[in-house]
Amino acid sequence: MSGRTSASGLGRALAACACALALLALSSLALRAQSGRRGPLPPIQIGKKGAPTPTPAPAPTPLNRPTGPIAEPPRPGDPTSQKGKRGGLRPPGSENQPPGSKAGEDGVEEGEEVVRISSNLVPLPAIVIDAQGRAVADLKAEDFELKVDGEAKPVGDLSRAETPVSIALLFDNSSSQVSGRDFERQADIRFLKSVIRPVDRAAVFSISTVPELSHPLTNEVPRLVRVIEGFPRPEAAATALFDTVTLAADYLKPQRTRKVIVIISDGTDTVSDLDFDTTMARLLADDCQVYAVRTGNSDSANLHDLAGARRLEEFAAQTGGAVYVPRNNDELTAAFKQIATDLSQQYVISYYPPGEVRDGRFRTFTLNVKTRPNLRVRTRKGYFAPKE
């Protein structure tokens, strides 16, 4: 009798413990739900065909973002530039190099000529053109006059554009481009075939609700063309242009070559976590030039995004690139020919800040040809000083 009583008491004690543990688990879940916290996003994944498959994320509330020029961009690394859906995305490492590539310790393919950048060197890619818009290719370092915050500074090394280029091609894969999708696809493919040289490498990014690296850097143009041809028709996809531009800049940053981002889009942005000024600051900090081929063009101002057009113009103006607005295939061909000419006739001027105050502030550049004042120079508008 006493044995049955002991067993019955032990059963009731075990049942009570189980109930207590269940209540604790429910309380923990409720507290987590109230806090609104989410676990870390998984790293970017590469699919069977080399295309990453990001984890879907809910679209954030659009931000009120400035569209005009910037006097001094916010310093990269500001906490506001690290929030949102980009947090879990990281550029692929050496394990994602295209088959057959041989990367060294710094991720650069063996035998590739590179622009070596030390911690205190600031590169200025510069295009010089005459009054007829033709590139001028016979200048020397002593022909240039450089001013930093209005003060004359010595020009360091001067190299020519035979050095390779790492290019991020941004394909607008959002619903805003459905009507002009065939034109955009043709533009991307034509760019890859006409501008990419054997010494260059390019990557393809998709501009959509979530920024995506669709193919890592490679010099195999047919592979990139197949990626663009294989993009499906978007279904209710929003446009995270700023987030995609920043992801591309971060991806190109480790490359010790000239770095160029080519945006083929109408410039519309609807869901990015980052704003215009933060994106611009990241482009300048990562030494990226922006070229844009604006699509969705019309003679009627009511039929295209004026704010988007202004953003593309500002990205290019601040980084030393250019914007082209083709309306037909002939103008598209001319635009890519001009981009190819720019990249092949470019100067790279090296500026070494002497004894600079390490305050992290933005320094403005003014670059002219002092020996031939009738020439026009296009270069980046400044850089961020190092910070202690």
C-alpha positions as CSV (number, residue, x, y, z in Angstrom):
1,M,0.0,0.0,0.0
2,S,2.8,2.4,1.0
3,G,4.6,1.6,-2.3
4,R,1.6,2.6,-4.3
5,T,1.3,5.8,-2.3
6,S,5.0,6.7,-2.9
7,A,4.7,6.0,-6.7
8,S,1.6,8.2,-6.9
9,G,3.3,11.0,-5.1
10,L,6.4,10.8,-7.3
11,G,4.1,10.9,-10.4
12,R,2.4,14.1,-9.2
13,A,5.8,15.7,-8.5
14,L,7.1,14.9,-12.0
15,A,3.9,16.3,-13.5
16,A,4.3,19.5,-11.5
17,C,7.9,19.9,-12.7
18,A,6.8,19.5,-16.3
19,C,4.2,22.1,-16.0
20,A,6.7,24.6,-14.5
21,L,9.1,24.0,-17.3
22,A,6.4,24.6,-19.9
23,L,5.4,27.9,-18.3
24,L,9.0,29.1,-18.2
25,A,9.4,28.3,-22.0
26,L,6.2,30.2,-22.8
27,S,7.3,33.2,-20.8
28,S,10.7,33.3,-22.6
29,L,9.0,33.2,-26.0
30,A,6.6,36.0,-25.0
31,L,9.4,38.2,-23.8
32,R,11.3,37.7,-27.1
33,A,8.3,38.5,-29.1
34,Q,7.7,41.7,-27.2
35,S,11.3,42.9,-27.6
36,G,11.0,42.7,-31.4
37,R,14.6,41.3,-31.7
38,R,15.5,39.0,-34.5
39,G,18.4,36.6,-34.7
40,P,21.3,37.3,-37.1
41,L,20.7,36.9,-40.8
42,P,22.4,33.9,-42.4
43,P,25.4,34.6,-44.6
44,I,24.8,34.9,-48.4
45,Q,24.4,31.6,-50.1
46,I,25.6,30.6,-53.5
47,G,23.3,28.4,-55.5
48,K,24.1,25.6,-57.9
49,K,24.6,28.0,-60.8
50,G,26.7,30.4,-58.8
51,A,23.8,32.8,-58.0
52,P,23.2,33.7,-54.3
53,T,19.9,32.9,-52.7
54,P,19.2,35.5,-50.0
55,T,16.8,34.7,-47.2
56,P,13.5,36.6,-47.8
57,A,13.0,39.6,-45.5
58,P,10.0,41.8,-44.9
59,A,10.1,45.1,-46.8
60,P,11.0,48.0,-44.4
61,T,9.1,51.3,-44.4
62,P,10.5,53.6,-47.1
63,L,12.7,56.5,-45.7
64,N,12.5,60.2,-46.5
65,R,15.8,60.6,-48.3
66,P,17.5,63.7,-49.7
67,T,18.1,63.9,-53.4
68,G,20.3,67.0,-53.7
69,P,24.1,67.4,-53.7
70,I,25.9,66.9,-50.4
71,A,28.3,69.3,-48.7
72,E,29.8,66.7,-46.4
73,P,28.6,63.0,-46.4
74,P,28.1,61.2,-43.1
75,R,31.2,59.2,-42.1
76,P,31.0,55.5,-43.1
77,G,30.5,53.3,-40.1
78,D,27.8,55.4,-38.6
79,P,25.4,53.1,-36.8
80,T,22.6,54.1,-39.2
81,S,24.5,52.7,-42.1
82,Q,24.6,49.2,-40.6
83,K,20.9,48.5,-39.9
84,G,18.3,46.6,-41.8
85,K,18.3,43.8,-44.3
86,R,21.8,44.2,-45.5
87,G,23.2,43.1,-42.1
88,G,23.6,39.4,-43.0
89,L,25.0,39.9,-46.5
90,R,28.7,39.5,-47.0
91,P,30.7,39.5,-50.3
92,P,31.7,36.0,-51.3
93,G,35.3,35.0,-50.3
94,S,37.9,33.1,-52.3
95,E,35.8,29.9,-52.1
96,N,33.4,31.6,-54.6
97,Q,36.1,32.4,-57.2
98,P,35.1,31.2,-60.7
99,P,36.4,27.8,-61.7
100,G,40.0,28.0,-63.0
101,S,40.9,31.2,-61.3
102,K,44.0,31.3,-59.1
103,A,43.7,33.8,-56.3
104,G,46.6,34.9,-54.2
105,E,46.6,35.8,-50.5
106,D,44.9,39.2,-51.2
107,G,42.2,37.7,-53.5
108,V,43.8,39.0,-56.7
109,E,44.4,36.5,-59.5
110,E,48.0,35.6,-60.2
111,G,49.7,37.6,-62.9
112,E,47.2,40.4,-62.7
113,E,48.5,43.9,-62.7
114,V,47.1,45.9,-59.8
115,V,47.1,49.4,-58.4
116,R,48.7,49.0,-55.0
117,I,47.1,51.2,-52.4
118,S,48.8,51.9,-49.1
119,S,47.0,53.1,-46.0
120,N,48.0,56.8,-46.6
121,L,47.5,56.9,-50.4
122,V,44.4,58.4,-52.0
123,P,43.9,57.5,-55.7
124,L,42.2,60.0,-58.0
125,P,41.0,58.4,-61.2
126,A,40.7,61.4,-63.7
127,I,39.3,61.8,-67.2
128,V,40.6,64.9,-69.1
129,I,38.7,66.1,-72.2
130,D,39.1,69.0,-74.6
131,A,36.5,71.4,-75.8
132,Q,35.2,68.9,-78.4
133,G,34.8,66.2,-75.7
134,R,37.8,64.1,-76.9
135,A,40.0,62.4,-74.3
136,V,43.5,63.9,-73.8
137,A,46.1,61.2,-73.2
138,D,49.5,63.0,-73.3
139,L,49.6,64.7,-69.9
140,K,52.3,64.3,-67.2
141,A,52.2,64.7,-63.5
142,E,53.6,68.3,-63.6
143,D,50.7,69.4,-65.9
144,F,48.2,68.9,-63.0
145,E,47.3,71.2,-60.2
146,L,45.7,69.6,-57.1
147,K,44.0,71.5,-54.3
148,V,42.7,69.9,-51.1
149,D,40.2,72.1,-49.2
150,G,41.4,74.9,-51.4
151,E,45.1,74.5,-50.5
152,A,47.6,73.5,-53.2
153,K,49.1,70.0,-52.7
154,P,51.8,68.1,-54.5
155,V,50.8,65.5,-57.1
156,G,52.2,62.1,-56.4
157,D,52.6,59.3,-58.9
158,L,50.7,59.4,-62.2
159,S,49.8,56.2,-64.0
160,R,47.8,55.4,-67.1
161,A,44.7,53.3,-67.5
162,E,46.3,50.1,-68.7
163,T,45.7,48.8,-65.2
164,P,42.7,46.5,-64.9
165,V,39.3,47.4,-63.6
166,S,36.9,45.6,-61.3
167,I,33.3,46.4,-62.3
168,A,30.0,45.8,-60.6
169,L,27.2,45.8,-63.0
170,L,23.8,46.6,-61.4
171,F,20.8,45.2,-63.2
172,D,17.4,46.7,-62.1
173,N,15.3,43.6,-61.5
174,S,12.4,45.4,-59.9
175,S,8.8,45.8,-61.1
176,S,9.5,49.5,-62.0
177,Q,11.5,48.3,-65.0
178,V,9.0,45.7,-66.4
179,S,8.0,47.9,-69.4
180,G,11.6,48.6,-70.4
181,R,13.0,45.2,-69.3
182,D,14.0,44.0,-72.8
183,F,15.9,47.3,-73.4
184,E,17.7,47.1,-70.1
185,R,18.6,43.4,-70.6
186,Q,20.0,44.3,-74.1
187,A,21.9,47.2,-72.5
188,D,23.5,45.0,-69.9
189,I,24.6,42.4,-72.3
190,R,25.9,44.9,-74.8
191,F,27.9,46.6,-72.0
192,L,29.6,43.3,-71.0
193,K,30.5,42.5,-74.6
194,S,31.8,45.9,-75.6
195,V,33.5,47.3,-72.5
196,I,35.0,44.4,-70.5
197,R,38.6,43.7,-71.6
198,P,40.4,40.4,-70.9
199,V,42.3,42.1,-68.0
200,D,39.1,43.3,-66.4
201,R,36.7,41.4,-64.2
202,A,33.0,42.1,-63.6
203,A,30.3,40.9,-61.2
204,V,26.5,41.2,-61.6
205,F,24.2,42.4,-58.9
206,S,20.4,42.4,-59.0
207,I,18.5,45.4,-57.8
208,S,15.2,44.2,-56.2
209,T,13.5,44.1,-52.8
210,V,16.6,42.6,-51.4
211,P,20.1,43.3,-52.9
212,E,21.7,40.2,-54.4
213,L,25.1,39.3,-55.8
214,S,24.0,37.2,-58.8
215,H,27.5,36.3,-60.0
216,P,30.9,37.1,-58.4
217,L,33.8,38.7,-60.2
218,T,35.0,37.0,-63.4
219,N,36.5,37.8,-66.8
220,E,34.3,35.2,-68.5
221,V,31.8,37.4,-70.2
222,P,29.6,34.5,-71.5
223,R,28.9,33.4,-68.0
224,L,27.7,36.9,-67.0
225,V,25.6,37.1,-70.1
226,R,23.8,33.8,-69.2
227,V,23.1,35.2,-65.7
228,I,21.4,38.3,-67.2
229,E,19.5,36.3,-69.8
230,G,18.3,34.0,-67.0
231,F,16.7,36.7,-64.8
232,P,13.0,35.8,-64.4
233,R,10.3,38.4,-64.8
234,P,9.9,40.1,-61.4
235,E,6.7,39.7,-59.5
236,A,5.8,42.7,-57.3
237,A,9.5,43.4,-56.6
238,A,10.4,46.7,-54.9
239,T,13.6,48.7,-55.6
240,A,16.4,48.8,-53.1
241,L,18.8,50.8,-55.2
242,F,20.8,52.4,-52.4
243,D,21.3,49.1,-50.5
244,T,22.5,47.4,-53.7
245,V,24.9,50.2,-54.6
246,T,26.4,50.0,-51.1
247,L,26.6,46.2,-51.2
248,A,28.5,46.5,-54.5
249,A,30.9,49.2,-53.1
250,D,31.6,47.0,-50.1
251,Y,32.2,44.0,-52.4
252,L,34.7,45.9,-54.6
253,K,36.5,47.5,-51.7
254,P,39.2,44.8,-51.2
255,Q,40.1,44.8,-54.9
256,R,43.5,46.4,-55.6
257,T,42.4,47.7,-59.0
258,R,40.4,50.6,-60.3
259,K,36.8,50.1,-59.0
260,V,33.8,51.0,-61.1
261,I,30.0,50.6,-60.5
262,V,27.8,50.7,-63.5
263,I,24.1,51.3,-62.8
264,I,21.6,50.5,-65.6
265,S,18.3,51.8,-64.0
266,D,15.9,54.7,-63.9
267,G,17.3,55.6,-60.4
268,T,14.1,54.8,-58.5
269,D,14.4,53.6,-54.9
270,T,11.5,52.5,-52.8
271,V,12.6,50.3,-49.9
272,S,16.3,50.8,-49.1
273,D,17.4,50.8,-45.5
274,L,20.2,53.2,-46.3
275,D,19.6,56.8,-47.5
276,F,21.2,58.7,-50.3
277,D,23.9,60.5,-48.3
278,T,25.0,57.4,-46.5
279,T,25.3,55.6,-49.8
280,M,27.3,58.4,-51.3
281,A,29.7,58.4,-48.3
282,R,30.3,54.7,-48.8
283,L,31.1,55.1,-52.5
284,L,33.6,57.8,-51.7
285,A,35.2,55.9,-48.8
286,D,35.5,52.8,-51.0
287,D,37.1,54.7,-53.9
288,C,34.4,53.7,-56.4
289,Q,33.5,55.5,-59.6
290,V,29.9,55.4,-60.8
291,Y,28.7,55.3,-64.4
292,A,25.0,55.2,-65.0
293,V,22.9,54.4,-68.1
294,R,19.5,55.8,-67.3
295,T,16.6,53.8,-68.6
296,G,12.8,54.6,-68.7
297,N,13.5,57.7,-70.6
298,S,10.7,59.9,-72.1
299,D,10.3,63.4,-73.3
300,S,7.5,63.8,-70.8
301,A,8.6,64.7,-67.3
302,N,5.5,62.9,-66.0
303,L,6.6,59.6,-67.3
304,H,10.0,59.2,-65.5
305,D,11.4,59.6,-62.0
306,L,13.0,63.0,-61.9
307,A,14.3,62.4,-58.3
308,G,15.8,59.1,-59.6
309,A,17.5,60.9,-62.5
310,R,18.9,63.4,-60.0
311,R,20.4,60.7,-57.8
312,L,22.2,59.0,-60.7
313,E,23.6,62.4,-61.8
314,E,24.9,63.1,-58.3
315,F,26.4,59.6,-57.8
316,A,28.4,60.1,-61.0
317,A,29.3,63.8,-60.4
318,Q,30.7,63.1,-56.9
319,T,32.7,60.1,-57.9
320,G,34.1,61.2,-61.3
321,G,31.9,59.1,-63.5
322,A,29.2,60.0,-66.0
323,V,25.5,59.5,-66.8
324,Y,24.2,58.6,-70.2
325,V,20.5,58.8,-71.4
326,P,20.1,56.6,-74.5
327,R,16.7,56.5,-76.2
328,N,17.5,54.0,-79.0
329,N,20.1,51.4,-79.8
330,D,22.4,53.8,-81.7
331,E,22.6,56.1,-78.6
332,L,23.1,53.0,-76.4
333,T,26.1,51.9,-78.5
334,A,27.5,55.4,-78.4
335,A,27.2,55.5,-74.5
336,F,29.1,52.2,-74.1
337,K,31.7,53.3,-76.5
338,Q,32.3,56.4,-74.4
339,I,32.5,54.5,-71.2
340,A,35.0,52.1,-72.8
341,T,37.0,55.2,-73.9
342,D,36.9,56.7,-70.5
343,L,38.2,53.6,-68.8
344,S,41.0,53.1,-71.4
345,Q,42.1,56.8,-71.4
346,Q,41.9,57.4,-67.7
347,Y,44.7,58.8,-65.5
348,V,45.2,57.6,-61.9
349,I,46.8,60.3,-59.7
350,S,48.2,59.3,-56.4
351,Y,47.9,61.8,-53.5
352,Y,49.8,61.2,-50.3
353,P,48.4,63.4,-47.5
354,P,51.5,64.9,-45.7
355,G,51.1,65.1,-41.9
356,E,47.3,65.2,-42.1
357,V,45.2,65.7,-39.1
358,R,43.5,62.3,-38.5
359,D,40.0,63.7,-37.7
360,G,37.9,61.6,-40.1
361,R,36.5,64.6,-41.9
362,F,35.7,64.9,-45.6
363,R,38.3,66.7,-47.7
364,T,37.3,68.2,-51.0
365,F,39.4,67.9,-54.2
366,T,39.9,70.4,-57.0
367,L,42.0,69.1,-59.9
368,N,42.9,71.2,-63.0
369,V,45.4,71.1,-65.9
370,K,47.5,74.2,-65.2
371,T,49.5,74.0,-68.4
372,R,46.4,73.9,-70.6
373,P,43.5,75.7,-69.0
374,N,41.1,74.9,-71.9
375,L,40.9,71.3,-70.8
376,R,38.2,69.9,-68.4
377,V,39.0,67.3,-65.7
378,R,36.5,64.9,-64.3
379,T,37.4,63.2,-61.0
380,R,36.1,62.4,-57.5
381,K,35.1,65.3,-55.3
382,G,36.9,64.3,-52.2
383,Y,37.8,61.6,-49.6
384,F,37.6,60.9,-45.9
385,A,40.7,61.5,-43.8
386,P,41.7,58.7,-41.6
387,K,40.5,58.7,-38.0
388,E,42.3,57.8,-34.9
